[in-house]
Amino acid sequence: MSSTPTFDELRGRALDAAAPGRYGAGAAIACDRLVRIFRADRIEVQALQGLDLVVDQGDLVALVGASGSGKSTLLNILAGLDLPSAGGATVAGCDLLTMTAKERLRYRREVVGFVWQQTARNLLPFLTAAQNVALPLQLAHGRRAKAHLSRVGELLDALGIGDLADRLPAELSGGQQQRVAIAVAMANRPAVLLADEPTGELDSETGAGIFEAFRTVNRELGATVVIVTHDPMVAGEVRRTVAVRDGRTSSEVLRRTVVDEHGEESVSEREYVMLDRTGRVQLPAKFLQALGMEHRVAVDLAQDHIEVRPDDHAR
């Protein structure tokens, strides 16, 4: 009987995903025309409709969108909790469509970390903070876990809760519980950390502190971080915010720090619409409404841009 593959073996099987010419080559996350269809009682719901997404190594990205847009479905696929119906998806070089059940288990333990919105889903109530963080190490390394347990204190200290190691979850505030949850997710040094509405149950001040913890994970621990959120504070603090609409990436906002002639820093941001691999774009609804565009638009090719105008022959 073959043994469960290691993280390096999983990555080795998907090295062709980083070959030149492949979509998202070398990226931490690459989704290529991803489709997810749910079927129940002869009804089909297409949650993802050919979604394309590339996230670079070391990036910190927010995914936003209305309920039912497909963002949580996407996150579950990236976490290895769900399987796509069609298309391609790789995370840290691992092909999510070809993994066996054992490989998928190892993937969830070592390649990606996951933080739920509900703290009760992240922590075992009868274990202390330190024991919760140690558990993933014990599951991954078995008898060799003792050699890795120094990681527990390092993570708790990095996230500012080293003095809470011996407390049970019920003895911690909501923000403290989420910090422990982030430490649990990072215990096995995953390449990618995923979070589903991690500040959804917290007040704005506590939520800001939790976002700073994700910054620490991204900046100091080197993980690529993807956060699904409705919180405008979180979405406005990351370099890149990607909007998902109707099962596809529709637009994204890129932010950068600029310095004026007086040496003063400010954040500049610009919104882009996403061009998928078939040439489709989703124009912002506010733009279409402002110009009365619907059903059909006129398109002209200029020397260095494409013009989109209301239908000249609309009646």
C-alpha positions as CSV (number, residue, x, y, z in Angstrom):
1,M,0.0,0.0,0.0
2,S,1.4,3.4,-1.0
3,S,2.0,6.0,1.7
4,T,0.2,9.4,1.7
5,P,2.2,11.8,-0.5
6,T,4.1,14.7,1.1
7,F,3.6,18.3,0.3
8,D,6.7,18.3,-2.0
9,E,5.4,15.2,-3.8
10,L,2.1,16.9,-4.4
11,R,3.9,19.9,-5.8
12,G,6.1,17.7,-7.9
13,R,3.2,16.1,-9.7
14,A,2.0,19.5,-10.8
15,L,5.2,21.1,-11.9
16,D,3.9,21.3,-15.4
17,A,1.4,23.9,-14.1
18,A,4.3,26.3,-13.8
19,A,5.7,25.6,-17.3
20,P,6.0,28.6,-19.6
21,G,2.8,29.3,-21.6
22,R,0.5,27.8,-19.0
23,Y,-2.2,30.1,-17.6
24,G,-1.0,31.6,-14.3
25,A,2.4,30.0,-14.5
26,G,4.3,30.2,-11.3
27,A,1.4,31.9,-9.4
28,A,0.3,30.9,-5.9
29,I,-3.3,30.5,-7.2
30,A,-4.5,30.1,-10.8
31,C,-8.1,29.4,-11.7
32,D,-8.6,28.8,-15.4
33,R,-12.3,28.9,-16.7
34,L,-13.5,27.4,-13.4
35,V,-17.0,26.0,-13.4
36,R,-19.1,24.7,-10.4
37,I,-22.6,23.4,-10.9
38,F,-24.8,22.3,-8.1
39,R,-27.7,19.9,-8.8
40,A,-30.7,19.2,-6.6
41,D,-34.2,18.0,-7.5
42,R,-33.6,18.4,-11.2
43,I,-32.5,22.0,-10.7
44,E,-29.0,23.2,-11.7
45,V,-27.4,26.2,-10.2
46,Q,-24.1,27.4,-11.9
47,A,-22.3,29.0,-9.0
48,L,-19.1,29.6,-11.0
49,Q,-19.3,30.3,-14.7
50,G,-15.9,30.1,-16.2
51,L,-14.0,32.1,-13.6
52,D,-10.4,33.2,-14.2
53,L,-8.2,34.3,-11.4
54,V,-4.4,34.6,-10.8
55,V,-3.0,35.5,-7.4
56,D,0.8,36.0,-7.2
57,Q,3.1,34.6,-4.6
58,G,3.1,36.7,-1.4
59,D,0.0,38.7,-2.4
60,L,-2.7,39.9,0.0
61,V,-6.1,39.9,-1.8
62,A,-9.7,40.6,-0.8
63,L,-12.6,38.9,-2.7
64,V,-15.9,40.8,-2.5
65,G,-19.3,40.3,-4.1
66,A,-23.0,40.1,-3.3
67,S,-24.4,36.9,-1.6
68,G,-24.7,34.2,-4.3
69,S,-22.0,35.7,-6.5
70,G,-19.8,32.6,-6.1
71,K,-17.0,33.9,-3.9
72,S,-17.5,31.4,-1.1
73,T,-17.8,28.6,-3.6
74,L,-14.5,29.7,-5.0
75,L,-12.9,29.7,-1.6
76,N,-14.2,26.2,-0.7
77,I,-12.7,24.9,-4.0
78,L,-9.3,26.5,-3.2
79,A,-9.4,25.1,0.3
80,G,-10.0,21.6,-1.0
81,L,-13.4,21.4,0.6
82,D,-15.2,21.2,-2.8
83,L,-14.5,20.0,-6.3
84,P,-15.0,22.1,-9.5
85,S,-17.3,20.7,-12.2
86,A,-14.9,21.9,-15.0
87,G,-12.0,24.1,-15.7
88,G,-8.6,24.1,-14.0
89,A,-7.3,25.2,-10.6
90,T,-3.8,25.0,-9.0
91,V,-2.7,26.2,-5.6
92,A,1.0,26.3,-4.7
93,G,1.6,24.0,-7.7
94,C,-1.0,21.4,-6.6
95,D,-3.6,20.5,-9.2
96,L,-6.9,20.5,-7.4
97,L,-8.7,18.4,-10.0
98,T,-6.3,15.4,-10.0
99,M,-5.7,14.8,-6.3
100,T,-6.8,11.6,-4.7
101,A,-8.8,11.6,-1.4
102,K,-5.5,11.0,0.6
103,E,-3.7,13.7,-1.3
104,R,-6.6,16.1,-0.7
105,L,-6.4,15.5,3.0
106,R,-2.7,16.2,3.1
107,Y,-3.3,19.3,1.0
108,R,-5.8,20.6,3.5
109,R,-3.4,19.9,6.4
110,E,-0.2,21.3,4.9
111,V,-0.6,23.4,1.7
112,V,-3.5,25.7,2.7
113,G,-4.8,27.1,6.0
114,F,-8.4,28.1,6.5
115,V,-10.1,30.5,8.9
116,W,-13.9,30.4,9.2
117,Q,-16.1,33.4,10.2
118,Q,-17.6,31.4,13.1
119,T,-15.0,30.9,15.8
120,A,-16.7,27.8,17.0
121,R,-15.6,26.1,13.7
122,N,-12.0,27.1,14.1
123,L,-11.2,26.0,17.7
124,L,-12.0,22.9,19.9
125,P,-13.6,24.3,23.1
126,F,-12.0,21.8,25.4
127,L,-8.4,22.6,24.3
128,T,-6.3,25.6,25.3
129,A,-5.1,28.1,22.7
130,A,-1.7,26.4,22.7
131,Q,-3.2,22.9,22.4
132,N,-5.5,24.0,19.5
133,V,-2.4,25.3,17.6
134,A,-0.4,22.1,18.4
135,L,-3.2,19.8,17.1
136,P,-2.5,20.3,13.4
137,L,1.2,19.7,14.0
138,Q,0.4,16.4,15.8
139,L,-2.0,15.3,13.0
140,A,0.6,16.1,10.3
141,H,3.8,14.8,12.1
142,G,2.6,12.1,14.5
143,R,5.4,11.0,16.8
144,R,7.7,13.6,15.3
145,A,5.4,16.5,16.4
146,K,7.5,17.3,19.5
147,A,10.3,18.5,17.2
148,H,7.9,21.1,15.8
149,L,6.1,22.3,18.9
150,S,8.3,25.4,19.3
151,R,6.2,26.6,16.4
152,V,3.2,27.0,18.7
153,G,4.8,29.7,20.9
154,E,6.3,31.5,17.9
155,L,2.9,31.8,16.3
156,L,1.1,33.0,19.4
157,D,3.8,35.6,20.1
158,A,3.8,36.8,16.5
159,L,0.1,37.3,16.7
160,G,0.3,39.1,20.0
161,I,-1.4,36.5,22.2
162,G,1.5,34.6,23.7
163,D,0.3,35.4,27.2
164,L,-3.0,33.6,26.4
165,A,-1.6,30.2,25.6
166,D,-3.2,28.4,28.5
167,R,-6.7,29.8,28.2
168,L,-9.7,28.0,26.8
169,P,-11.6,29.5,23.9
170,A,-14.5,30.4,26.3
171,E,-12.0,32.6,28.2
172,L,-11.0,34.6,25.1
173,S,-12.7,37.5,23.4
174,G,-13.9,37.1,19.8
175,G,-10.9,38.9,18.5
176,Q,-8.5,36.8,20.5
177,Q,-10.2,33.6,19.3
178,Q,-9.8,34.7,15.7
179,R,-6.1,35.3,16.4
180,V,-5.8,31.8,17.8
181,A,-7.7,30.5,14.7
182,I,-5.1,32.2,12.4
183,A,-2.3,30.6,14.4
184,V,-4.0,27.2,14.0
185,A,-4.3,27.7,10.3
186,M,-0.6,28.7,10.0
187,A,0.7,25.9,12.2
188,N,2.0,23.7,9.4
189,R,3.5,26.6,7.4
190,P,0.9,26.6,4.6
191,A,1.8,28.4,1.4
192,V,-1.7,30.0,1.2
193,L,-4.0,31.2,3.9
194,L,-7.7,31.5,3.1
195,A,-10.3,33.3,5.3
196,D,-14.1,33.4,4.9
197,E,-15.5,36.6,6.5
198,P,-13.0,36.5,9.4
199,T,-14.2,39.9,10.8
200,G,-17.9,39.3,10.2
201,E,-18.8,38.7,13.8
202,L,-16.5,41.5,15.2
203,D,-16.8,45.2,15.8
204,S,-14.9,47.5,13.6
205,E,-12.0,48.2,16.0
206,T,-11.5,44.5,16.7
207,G,-11.8,43.7,13.0
208,A,-9.0,46.2,12.2
209,G,-6.8,44.3,14.7
210,I,-7.6,41.0,13.0
211,F,-6.8,42.4,9.6
212,E,-3.4,43.5,11.1
213,A,-2.9,39.9,12.1
214,F,-3.4,38.8,8.5
215,R,-0.9,41.5,7.5
216,T,1.6,39.9,9.9
217,V,1.0,36.5,8.4
218,N,1.5,37.9,4.9
219,R,4.5,40.1,5.6
220,E,6.4,38.2,8.3
221,L,5.4,34.6,7.8
222,G,5.4,34.8,3.9
223,A,2.0,33.3,3.3
224,T,-0.2,34.4,0.3
225,V,-3.5,35.5,1.9
226,V,-7.0,35.6,0.3
227,I,-9.8,37.0,2.3
228,V,-13.5,36.8,1.4
229,T,-15.2,39.8,3.0
230,H,-18.2,42.2,3.0
231,D,-16.2,44.6,5.3
232,P,-15.3,47.7,3.3
233,M,-12.5,48.5,5.8
234,V,-10.8,45.2,5.0
235,A,-11.4,45.5,1.3
236,G,-10.0,49.0,1.3
237,E,-6.8,48.0,3.1
238,V,-5.4,45.4,0.7
239,R,-3.4,46.1,-2.4
240,R,-5.8,44.3,-4.6
241,T,-9.6,43.8,-4.3
242,V,-11.3,41.4,-6.7
243,A,-15.0,41.6,-7.2
244,V,-16.9,38.4,-8.2
245,R,-20.3,38.8,-9.9
246,D,-22.5,36.1,-11.4
247,G,-19.8,33.4,-11.0
248,R,-17.0,35.3,-12.7
249,T,-14.4,37.9,-11.7
250,S,-15.9,41.2,-12.9
251,S,-13.6,43.9,-11.7
252,E,-10.7,44.7,-9.4
253,V,-9.2,47.7,-7.6
254,L,-5.5,48.1,-7.4
255,R,-4.0,50.3,-4.8
256,R,-0.5,51.8,-4.5
257,T,1.3,54.3,-2.2
258,V,2.5,57.4,-4.0
259,V,4.7,60.2,-2.6
260,D,4.1,63.8,-3.7
261,E,6.6,66.6,-4.2
262,H,6.4,67.4,-0.5
263,G,7.2,63.9,0.6
264,E,3.7,63.2,1.7
265,E,2.3,59.7,1.2
266,S,-1.1,58.9,-0.1
267,V,-2.9,55.8,-1.5
268,S,-3.8,55.9,-5.1
269,E,-6.4,53.4,-6.4
270,R,-7.8,52.5,-9.8
271,E,-10.6,50.2,-10.8
272,Y,-10.3,47.8,-13.7
273,V,-12.7,45.5,-15.4
274,M,-11.6,41.9,-15.9
275,L,-11.1,40.5,-19.4
276,D,-11.6,36.7,-19.3
277,R,-9.9,34.2,-21.7
278,T,-12.9,34.4,-24.1
279,G,-12.7,38.2,-24.3
280,R,-15.8,38.9,-22.1
281,V,-15.9,41.8,-19.7
282,Q,-18.5,42.8,-17.0
283,L,-18.8,46.6,-17.1
284,P,-19.7,48.2,-13.8
285,A,-23.5,48.6,-13.5
286,K,-23.2,52.3,-12.5
287,F,-21.4,53.0,-15.8
288,L,-24.1,51.3,-17.8
289,Q,-26.9,53.0,-16.0
290,A,-25.3,56.4,-16.4
291,L,-25.2,56.0,-20.2
292,G,-28.4,54.1,-20.5
293,M,-26.6,51.0,-22.0
294,E,-28.5,47.7,-22.1
295,H,-28.9,44.6,-24.3
296,R,-26.5,45.9,-27.0
297,V,-23.6,48.4,-27.3
298,A,-21.5,49.7,-30.2
299,V,-17.8,48.9,-30.1
300,D,-15.1,50.6,-32.1
301,L,-11.4,49.8,-32.3
302,A,-9.2,52.9,-32.0
303,Q,-5.4,53.0,-32.3
304,D,-4.7,52.3,-28.7
305,H,-8.0,51.5,-27.1
306,I,-11.5,50.1,-27.6
307,E,-14.5,52.4,-27.5
308,V,-17.8,51.2,-26.0
309,R,-20.8,53.4,-26.7
310,P,-24.6,53.2,-26.4
311,D,-26.3,51.4,-29.4
312,D,-26.5,53.9,-32.3
313,H,-29.6,52.2,-33.6
314,A,-31.5,51.7,-30.4
315,R,-35.2,52.4,-30.8
